[in-house]
Amino acid sequence: MNASELLANTLSPDATTRQNATQQLENAARENYPAYVAMLSVELANESSQLHIRNAAALALKNALSARDPTRQTEYANRWLAFDAVVKNKIKQETLVTLASPVVKAGSFAAQVVAAIAAVELPHDQWPDLIELLLGFVNNSTNANLKIATLQTIGYICESIKPEILSLRSNEILTAVIHGARKDEPSSDVQLAAVHALYNSLEFVRENFEREGERNYIMQVVCEATQNPSVAVQVGAFENLVKIMALYYDKMAFYMEQALFGLTVMGMKHNDERVALQAVEFWTTVCEEEIELAHEAREAADYGEPPEVESKFFAKIALPEVIPVLLSLLTHQEEDADEDEWNISMSAGTCLGFMAQAVADPIVPAVIPFIEANIKAQDWHQREAAIMTFGSILDGPDPTVLMPLVNQALPLLIGMMNDSNLHVKDTTAWTLGRICDLLINTIKPDVHLHPLVSALVTGLQDNPRIVTNCCWALMNLADQLGYLEEENESPQTGHLSPYYEGIVNALLRITETTSNEANFRTSAYEAITSYVTHASADVIPVVQNTLITILVRMEQLLGMQNQIVGVDDRNNWNELQSNLCSVVISVVRRLSDGIQPMADRIMTIILELIRAAGKKSTVLEDAFLVVGSLASALEGGFSPYIQAFLMYLYTALKSHEDTQLCMVAVGVIGDISRALGDQSAQYAGAFMNVLLENLQSDVLNRNVKISILSCFGDIALAIGVAFEPYVDTTMGVLRQAGALQPNPLDFDLVDYVTQLREGILEAYTGVVTGFKNTDKAHMLLPHSSNILELIQRCLAADDDWSETTAKLCFGLLGDLADCFPNGELKQHFLAEWIASDLRNKRGMSKETKKTMRWAREMIKRATA
């Protein structure tokens, strides 16, 4: 079979033909990589070849150079860099020539390939003249197709390469891109390609944005492009404005005043929805930035410092102009709109929600007239828009401003659950859910609860979308009322008690279905979980009955295991078992040791589920979480189940590629150790061996390794001095891990090291507490200086200081002092840094201050 036939077959509608062709290409790539990529580039450059075949060649060539997985990407890059330079240059030459193809799409295919080669070569200082060549194509060519493909190439390169690699060329890149985007450019297709390339290069040109003259020119070109005769160029220009606002908010005051305010308000009214969507997105982005800045300002105020960037309050200033347009757009709903398709009324509702958070109280008087005028309108579009407006402004303004409005509106909203229109009922259910979530105090149990619960339970028999929102509202009602009542220290009864059995049974009824349209079945199980979690003492029998129903369903599903046909059936089975597991977990946690009579049955089902689930199933995580919660509830009573479970636990711990399962399995070791206390000493050797083995793995995700370190602390705390055989090894591992210093410019690494240190501090705390007040405490003396060094390093990192880290540090200092009260570490504890760090730190919570005061007392005693 020749190359073009093979490539054509990779796009075949027949799955077998497609898979065979793909397999043959993969074999060719393995057997003779240089010949394979050379063949693809010839096919891409072949002007007599059909377009779909050239597309397949470009795709295969790009896939031979780049992969999402970082390890595979490195492997592909090394493979390309290592092979013959002559062949590589030929491929590069053919691909560059294809940029000028008379067929525009072929040039676009080539653009992706050039960018993929550039992403591999430029970081290694290869292909040094590429940018020069591309800039020449843009600036000197009269060939519009070549300009378009080249601008696309530049955009793709900017998207895939770190800015510092091309920092020396950023001025020239920007000049070329802006040149193509300016209004004098005769081809709108070139303008469009330039606008898209500019979008991808906006992070590259940070330095240019710092210089006022250059910034003014960029903004002028983008603003002019919003008025381009081509709608596609307008959309691209507004997309640029959205990204510019997100990246350079602090530079935007002048442009908002001069142009952006007017352009975006007009853009929101554009008769083409694609333009209007981007203009609305612009204001959503403004609000998101200002919400974040308000949060940063509050944090800075806690430390008595000014914020780094001050809010310009664009949203508040624009409120009178923007709100009427948003409210008008809310009425543009489509009767048969696809839920997954983003449209202008959805976008306006989202923007309104962010606007409420950004401007707070002033939004209320701005929207109330609209709500009052439309909530009882004949036209469902207006009714639904009014309710959507009401629901959207509930998060942001002060609750005291909203409470009288909600009190007034609640009876009306509850009544509108009977509206004749599906969209109105759906939005009403969502709004009631928001009220239950955000403003629970406005719901008066004796006045509102009965009609509200009745309306939501009735809604469970409606359209799947409405069912989902009713489940969500019922869940919020249980959660928020539950939190309020739990503050009164676990009451015997709750406001929902009279409705409890009816609600749970109604939710169980709708979960009997095989369908999960609009995610309603999953939402119902989530709601059941909330009702179980917050069950007051008088409804415990309902919780017990719910558990029996759930276990019967799990047994039935296990019985159907052999009838599963195909991926969809398997996914549905997995999803149902996961839902059932989460209800079981919440029942176990609620009943605590009261779960004992059902424990045998639960463990039998869970062990069977683990056997049936297969190695790669997400159900395994849920099954393991059930076991962990059962261990925590039964404590010593869990020991009869351990032997049967251990083989599955060790298998999970060795699944290094499955990060989540491994993480959960490590957590279960902690649960079992804490549950059995010193009884778990018999398993500690095997636990420690497998955990230490996992730390050596190159494949295991680094976050799992943090939880392993923390787990050492759980084991040590549980078995006390029986941890003696593992002390030196553990302390060595912790010392080595604690020595890691992050590059302060690598924010991901800084974040990781903060979490890593918290895991190490938890481990040290477990070991120290386990040995405290025993005759083996002296074993920790040789390791005490390493422990103190880490505490000093954590507390000295002012920029990355976190409340959790500080509390762990103070607690560990106190434990160490309590462990050696007779002056063994007196000289260490008298160090200046300890006295300094044990003085009040600003912005700490009461709990952390309490821990710090206790540590001070312990150190005072240990240095007396």
N, C-alpha and C positions, 0 to 999 in steps of 0.2 A: 504493500500500500504506500503511495507517495505522500509527501508531507502535507500537501493541501487537502487531500482526502482525510488524512488522520486528524488534522485541525478542524475540518468541517464536522467530523464525527464527534468532537468534544462538545459541540453545540447541538447535537442531535436531540430531538424530543424523546427518543427511545432510551430509557435508562441503561439498558445493557450495552447498547452501542456506545453511549457516552462514557460509561465506566471502562469499557475495554480500551477505547481510544485514550482516555486519561492514563490508564495503566501503562499502555505502550509508550506514551510520552515520558512518563516517570522512569520507565526502564531505560529509555534512550538517554535521559539526563544522567542516570547513574552510570551507564556503560561508557558513554563517550560525551562528556559534558561540553567540551569545545565544539565538537561537530553539531551537537544538539542546539546550542545557542546560535551558532553560525547559520544553521538551517532556518531557525525562526526569524533571524534578522533579514535573511534573503526574502523570506515570504512576506514579511512586513513591508519591505521596500519595493516589492514587485507591483508595479502600477497596473499590470494586466490581471492581477489576482482579484477575486471577489472581495468586497468590503468585509463580509462577516469572517472570511478566512484570515484577512489581515488583522482583524480585531482579535481573533483567537490566538494568532501568533504573538501579538503585542502582550496579551494577557499572560500567555505561557512564559514569555521572556521576562516580564515583570515579576511573575511568581518564582522564576528561577533566581531572582536577585533579592527579593524581599519577602519577609515573613513576619507575622504578628508576634510569634513567640521569640523572645530575645535570644535564647540559645540557638535556635534554628537560624535566626537572622545573622548572628555572628558566623555560623557555619557557612551560610550562603555567601556572605561577604568575603570570607577567607578563600572560598573556592574560586570566586571571580578574580580576586586580586592575584591568586597564585598562577593562573594559567597564561598561555602565550600572548605576549603584548601585541604581536602582529595581528592575530585573530581579533583580539579586543579592539584594536584601533579600527579594523575593518567594520566591525559591528557598530562602533560609535559613529563612523563615517556614514554608513548606510542609514542609521537611525536619524542622524542630523539632516541628511538629504531628504528623508521622508517628511520632515517638518514642512517642507515646501511643496508637498504633494498637491496636485490640483483638486484632489478630493479632501475637503476640509476635515472630515472625520478621521481619515487616515493620519493626517497631521496631528490630530488630538491623541490618537493611539500612540504615535511616536513620542509625543510630549511626555506621556507617562513613563515610557521606557528610558528616555534621556534622564528624567528626574530620578528614576530608580538606580541607574548607573551612577549618577552624580552623588546620590545619598551614600553609596558605597565608597566612591573614589575620593571625593573632596575632603572628607575627614582625614584621609591618608596622604594629603597633598598631591594627589594624582589628578590628571586632566586639568592642569592649571589654566589652560586657555579657554575653558568652556564658557565661563561668564563673559569673557571678551567677545567670543563668537556670537553668543546669544544677544548681547547688547548691540552688536553690529547688525544682526538680522532685524532687530526692532527699529534701530535708528536710521538705517540706510536703505532698507528694502522698499521697493514699490509693490512687492507681492503681498497682498492683504492676507492670503492664506498662511504664508510664512510668518507674518507678524502675529496672527492669532495663535498659531501653534507655539510660537516662541514665548509669547506672553503666558500661555498656559504652562509651558515648561518652567518658566521662572516662578510662577505661583506654586507649582507642585514642589519645586526645590525649596522654596521658602517654608513650605508647610512641613517638609520632612527633615530639614537639617537645623541643627542648633544655631541660633543667630550669631554666636561668636565665630563660627567657622567662616562666615561670609562678611564679618563686620567691616573689613577693609573695603568691600565693594558695595556696601549698603547705599551709599550716595548715588552710585551709577545705576544700581538696580532701581532705586526709587525714581531717578530721573527718567529712565526708559519707560517704567510703568506709568508714571504721571503723563508722560508725553503721549502715550497711547490712549489715556483716559480723557484727555482734554477735549473741550467741545469743538475745537477746530478739526479734529480727526474726522476725515470724510466717511470712514466705514464704521457703522454702528456695531458690527461684529468685532472689529478690532477694539472699539471702546469697551464692549462687554468683556472681552478677554482681559483687557487692562484693568478694569474695575475688579474682576475676580482675582487677578494677580495681586492687586493692591491689598485686597482683603487678607490674602495669605501672607503678605509681607508686613502687615501693620506692626507686628511685634519686633520685626527686624529694624524698623526705622525709629526706634525709641529716641535715639540721639537727635534725629532730624526733628522730631516732635518737640524736643527741648528748645530748639532754635526758633524764635518767633517768626522770622521771615519765611523760613521753609514750612513751618506749620501753617502759616496763613495761606501759602500757595496750595498745599495739600487740601486744606479745608475748602478753599475756593473751587478747586477742580471737583471735589466730591459733591459739594452743594450744587454746582452747575449740572452735574450728572443726574441729580434728582429731577431735573427739569428736561432731561433728554427726550426727544420724540419717541425713542424706543422704550417700551415698558420694561423689557428685560434689563436694560441699562439702569433705569430708575430703581428697580428692585435691588440690583447689585449695589447701587449708590447708598440706598437706605440700609442695606446690610452692613456696609462699611461704617455708616454713622453709628449703628448699634454697637459694633465692635470698638470703634474709637471711644464711644462714651464709657464702655467697660474698662478700656485700657488707660484712657487719659482724662478721666473725669475732672481732675483738678485743673486742667488746662482749658476747660470748655466754657467758662463764664462769658467771655467776650463773644464767642460764636453763638451761644444760646441767644444772647441779646440781639445780635446782628442778623442772624439767619435761621438757626436751627429750630427755634421755637415756632416761627411761622411756617417753615417748610414742613415740619413734622405734623403740625395740626392740619395743614392742607393735605398732606400725604394720607392721614387717617381718613379723610373724606374722599379719597380717590375712588373712581368707579371701578378700577381693577383691583380685585381683592388681594392680589399678590403684593401690590404696593402698600395698600392699607395695612396688611398684616405686619410688614416690616416697620411701618411708621408707629403702629401700636407697640410693637416690640421695643422700639426706641424708648418709649416712656416707661415700659416695664423695666428696662435696664436702668434707666435713671432712678426709678424707685428702689430697685434692688441695691444699687450703689449707696443710696442715701440711708436705707435701712441698716446696711453694714456700717456706714460711717457713724450713725447714731449709736450703734452698739459699741464701736471703738471709742467714741467720745465718752460714753458712760464708764467704760473700763479705765480710760485715761483719768477721768475725774476721780475715780476711786483711789488712784495713786497721786492725786493732786498735780497732774501734769496736763499740758494742752494736747489735744489729739494731733497726730501726724498730718492728717489731711482734714480740713474743715469742710463740712457740708455747705453747699451753696444754696440749698433748699429750692432747687429748680422745681420740684414737684409741687411744693406749696405755692410758689409764685404762679405756676401755670394752671393751678387747680380750676379757676373760673373758666378757662378756655378749653382745657382738656376734658373735664368731666362731662359737659354736654355732648361732646362727640362720642365719648365712650358709651354713654347711656343710649345714644341713638343707635350705635353699632350693636348694642345688646339685642335690639329688636330685629336684627337681620338673621334670625335663626332659620334653618331649613327644616321643613316638616320631616323629611326622611334622611336627615344627615347621618352619615356614618360616624359612629362614636370615635373611631380611631383616626378620623380625618380632621386635622386642625382647621378650624374655620374662623371667620372674623368675629362672630359673637362669642365663641370660646375665648379667643385672644383678648377681647375687650373685658370679659369677666375676670380673667387672670390679672390683667393690668389693673383693674379696679381694686382687686384684693391687695395687690402690692401698694397701690396708691393709698389705701386705707392705712396700711402699716407705716408708710413713709410720712404721711401728713397728720395722722391721728385724728383728733377731735374735729378739725375744720371740715372733714369730708362729710360729716353727718348732715349739717344744714344744706350742704351742696347737693345731696341726693334725695333728701326726704320729700321735696315737692314731686319729684319724678315717681317715687314709690307710691305716694298718696294718689297721684293722678292716674296711675296705670294698674294698680293691684286688683281692681275690680272691673277692668276694661272688658269689652265684648271680645276683642281680638286676643287670641291666646298668646301671640307674640309679645304683646304689651304686658299681659299678666306675668308671663314667664320672666320677662326682662326685669320687671319690678321685684319679683321674688329673688332673682339672681343678684340684683343690686343689694337687696337687704342682706342676703347671705354673705355677700362678698365683703361687706364693711364691718363684720363682727369682730375681726381681729385687727387691732390697731388703736381705735379710740378707747378712752377710759371707760371701763365697765359701768361706772356710775352715770356716764352720759348715755350709754346704750340701754341701761336697765328699764327706764320708763317706756322706751320705744318697744323693747322686746315684750314687756308685760302687756302692752296694748295690742301688739301684733300676734301674740301666741294663739289666742282663740281663733283668729282669722286663718292663720297658717294651718292649724290643726284641721279646720274645716276644709281647707283647700286640698287636703289629701283625697277628697272625693271629687276633685275637678274632673271635667269631662275630657281634658286633654292630657295625654301621656307625658309630654314634656313639662307641663306645669306641675304635675304630681311628682315627677322625678326631681325637679329642682326644689320643690317644697320639702321632700324627704331629706335632700341634701342640706337644706337650710336648717331644718329641725335638728339634724345631726350636728351641725355647727353650733347651734344654740346649746345643745346638750354638752358639747365638748368645751366650749369657750365661756359660756355664761350660765353654768348650772344653777347659780344662786337666783336666777330670774324665774326658775321653775318652782312654783309653790306646790308642794306635794298634795295638799288638800284640795287645791283648785285645778291644777293643770295635769297632774300625773295620770288620773284615770282616762281622760279623753286622749292624752298624748299616747299612752301605751296602747289604747284601743286602736287609734288611727295607724300606728306603726305596725301592730300585729296584723291588722286587716291588710295593710300594704304588702305583707309577706306573701299574699296570694295573687299579686299583680304581675306586671311585666318584669322580666329578670333584672333590668336596670333599676327599677323602683325597689325590688326586693333587696338588691345590693345596698342601696342607700338606707333602706329601713333597718337592715342588719347593722349597718355602721352607726346609725342613730341610736339603736337599742344598746349597742356595745358602749358607746360614749356615755349613755345614761347610766349604765351599770358601773362603769369605771369612775365617772366623776362623782356620782352619789356615794359610791363605795369609799372613795378617798375621803370625802367629807365625813362619813360616818365612822371610818376607822380612826379619825382624829379623836373621836370620843371613846377610843380604846375598845374595839371589838364588841359592838353592842349585840344583845341577844336577838334583836329584830331590826329590820331596816325598812325604809320607806317603800322599797320594791317588794318586800316579802309577800304581800297579798297577791301580787301579779306574777310572782317568781315562777311557779309551776307552769302557769299558762304560757308565759313567754318562752321558757326553755322547751316545753313540748311543741310549741309552734315552730321554733327554730329546728328542733329535731325532725319535725315532719317534712320541712322543705329540704332537709339534707338527705332525704331518702331517694331523691332523684338521681338518675345517672348523668344528667346534664350539669354543666357548670357554666352556662352562658352568662356573660357579664360578670363572671367570677362570684356569682351569688352564693353557691354552695360553700366555697371557702370562706366567704364573709360570714355566713351563718355559723360555721364552726368557730370562727374567731369570736363571734358574739357569745356563743355558748361558753367558751373559755373564760370570757370576762365575767359572766354570771356565776360560774363556778368559783372563780378567784375571789369574788367579793361576797360570797354567800354568807349571810348571818346565821347564827346558831340555829334559829328556828326553821331554816329550810335545808338543813343538812340531809334529811331523808331524800329530798329531790336530787341533791348532788349524788347520793349513793345510787339512786335509780338511773340517773344519767350515765354513771359509770357502767352499770350493767348493760344498758342499751349499747353503749360504745363498744364494750368488749364483745358482745354478741356480733356486732357488725364486723369487728376485726376478725373474729373466727370465721364468719361467712366469707369474707374476702380471701382469707387464707385457703378456704375450701375451694375457691374459684381459681386458684393459682394456675391449675393446668388448662383452664379454658381461655387463657389470655392469648389473643392472636394479634400480632402486629404492634408497632411502636405506640400508636394512639391508645390502645387498650392498656399497654404497660404503663404509659404515662398517667393515665386516669387512675389505675390501681395504686401507683406510687403516691399520687397526690392525695387520694382518699386515705391511705394508711398514714400519711404525714399529718393530715388534718385530725385523724382519730388519735394519733399519738399525742398531739398538742393538748387535746382535751384530757387525756389520761394524766399527762404531766400536771395540769392545773388541778385536777381532782386530788392527785397524790399530795401535792403541796398544801392544798386546803385541808385535807383530812389528817395530814401528818401521820402520827403513829396509829391513828384510827383506820388506816388503810390495811392493817395487818390481816384481817379476815380475807381480803381479796388478793393478797400478795402472791400466793401460789399461782392463781389463775393468770394474773398479769404477767408474771415472769415466764410462765409456760407459753403464753401467746407471743411475748416479745422475743423469746429465743427462737420460736418457730418463724417469726417474721424476719429475724436476722438471717436465718438459714435460707428463707425463700427470696430475700431481697436481691441477692446477687452482689458481687463485689463493688460495682460502680454506682449503686443506687443511693440517691439522697435520703431514702427512707432509713438507711442505716444510721445516719446522724440522729434522726428523731427517735429511733429505737434506743440508741445509746443514751440519749437524754432522759428517756423514761427510766432506764436502769439507774442513772445518776440520781434522779429525783427520788426513786424508791429507796436507794441506799441512804440518802439524807433523812428520809422520813422514818425508816425502820431502825436506823443506827445498828446496834449489835444484832438486831433481829434479821439483818440482811445476810448474815454469814452462811445460812444454808444454800444460798443461790450462787455463791461466788465460783465454786469449782466449775459448774456448768457454763458459766459466762466467760471465764478467763480466756479460753482458746479464741473466742471471737474478739475479745479485747486486744489480745496480742496481735491477731491478724490485722485489726484496724490500725494499731500503732505502727505496723510495718508497711502500711499503704502510704508511702512517703509522697506520692504524687497527688494524693487526695487530701489537700490542705485542711478542708473543713472537717472531714471525718477524723483525721489525725488530731486536730485541735480538740474536738469533742471527746475523743478517747482519752487524751491527757487529762481533761477535766474530770472524766469519770474516775480515773485513778485517785484524783484529789478527793472526790465525793466518797469513794469507798474507804480511803484512809481516814478521813474525818469521821465517817460513820462508825467504823470498827474501833477507832482509837488504838490502844496498844495491842488489841487482837490482830491488827493488820501487820504486825511485825513479821509474821510467817510469809507474807507475800512481798515484803519490802525489797528483798534481794532481787526477785524477778522483776519487780517494777523498776528498780534503780538501773538494772542492767539494760532493759529495753529503752529506758529514757536516755541513758548515757550513749547508747548505740545511736539513737535518733539524733543526738546532738552532733555526731560525727558525719551525718548524711549530707552529701552535697546537693541532694535533690529537695530535701525537706524545706518548706517555706520558713523564712526566718522568724515570722511571727509565731509559728508553732514552737520554735525554740525558746521564745520568751515565756510561753505558758509552761514549758517543761521546767525551766528554772524556778518559776513560781511553785510548781508542783513539788519540787524537792522540799520546799518549806512546809507544804501540807503533810508530806510523809514524815518529815522530821518532827513536826509538832504532834502528829498522831502517836508516834512510837517512842518519843522521848529518847532516853539513853540507848535504846536498842538501835538507834541510828549511828552508833559509834563506828561500825565498820566502814561507813560511807562518808564520814566527816571530811577526811583529808582530800579525797577525790572531789567531793562536792565543793569544798572551799577553794580548791585549785581552779575548777571550772568557773566558779563565780568571780574569782579574782581576775582571771583571764578575760571574761566577758565584760567586767566592769572597767577594764583598761581602754575599751574602745572610745576613741575621741572623734566626734563628727566634724566634717568640714562645715563651718558656720554658714557657708553659701549654699550648701546642699540641704534644702529644707526637708526633703523626704528622709534623709539620713538623720538630721537633727531630731525629727519626730520619732524615728525608729529608736534612736539611742535613749530618748526620754522614756519610751515604753520599756526598753530593755532594762534600763536602770531601775524602773519600778518593779519589774519582775525579779531582779537580783535582790532588791531591798526586801521584797516579800519573802524570798528564799532565806535570806539571812535572818529575818524576823522569826520564821518558823524554826530554824535550827537553834537560835539563841534561846527562844522561849521553851523549846523542847528540853534543853539542857539546864535551864535556870533552876536553882534550888535543888540540884542533884550533886552527887559526889563526882560526877564526870565533867562538871562545868569547866574545870581547868583545861580540858582539851581545846577549848575555844581561844585560850590566851594567845597562842602563836598566830591566830588569824585575826585578832582584834584590830591590829594596825591597818590591815587591808580593809576591814569593814569601815573603820573611821575615815580612811582615805576616800572611800566611795561617798560616804555621807558628806564629807567636806566638798567634794567635787560637785555633788548634786546641789547643795545649798549655795555654792558659789556661783552657779550658772544663773545669774539674775535675769538674763534675757529670756531664758527658757524655763524659768521658775514656774512650777505648777503646784497647785494646791495638793493634789494627790501625792506628788513626790515629797513635798515638805512634810506632810502628815506622816508618811512612811519613815522619813528620816528622823523626825522627832521621836516617833514611837520606838524605832530601833535604838536610838541613843539611850532612851529611858530603859529599854530592856537590857541593853548591854551593861548599863550602870547598875541595874537591879540584879544582874547576874554576878557582878563582882563588887559587892557593897563594902568590901574590907580594904579598899585602897589598892587592889592589884593593878588597876589602870589609872591610878590617881594622876600621874604625870600627863598621860594622854588627855584626861578630862579637863586638866587645867589649861589646855591650849587656848590661846586668845580667840581663835575662830569659833570655838564652841560657845564661849560666853557671848560673843557677838551675835551668833546665829540664834541663840536662845532668847534674845530680846525680841520684843514684838515686831513682827513683819506686817507691813500695811496690807490691807485687803484680804486678810485671812478670815476664814469662817470660825464660828464659835468652837466647833469640834476640834479644828486644828490648833486653836489657841489653848484649848483644854489639854490636848496631848502635849503641847510644848511646855505648859506649866508643870505637868506631871514629870516630864523629862528633866526639867530644872530641879525638881525636888529629889529625884533619884540621883542626879549628878552631885547635888549638894551633899547627899548622904555618902556617896562613894568617894568623895574627896575630903570628908571631914577629918 
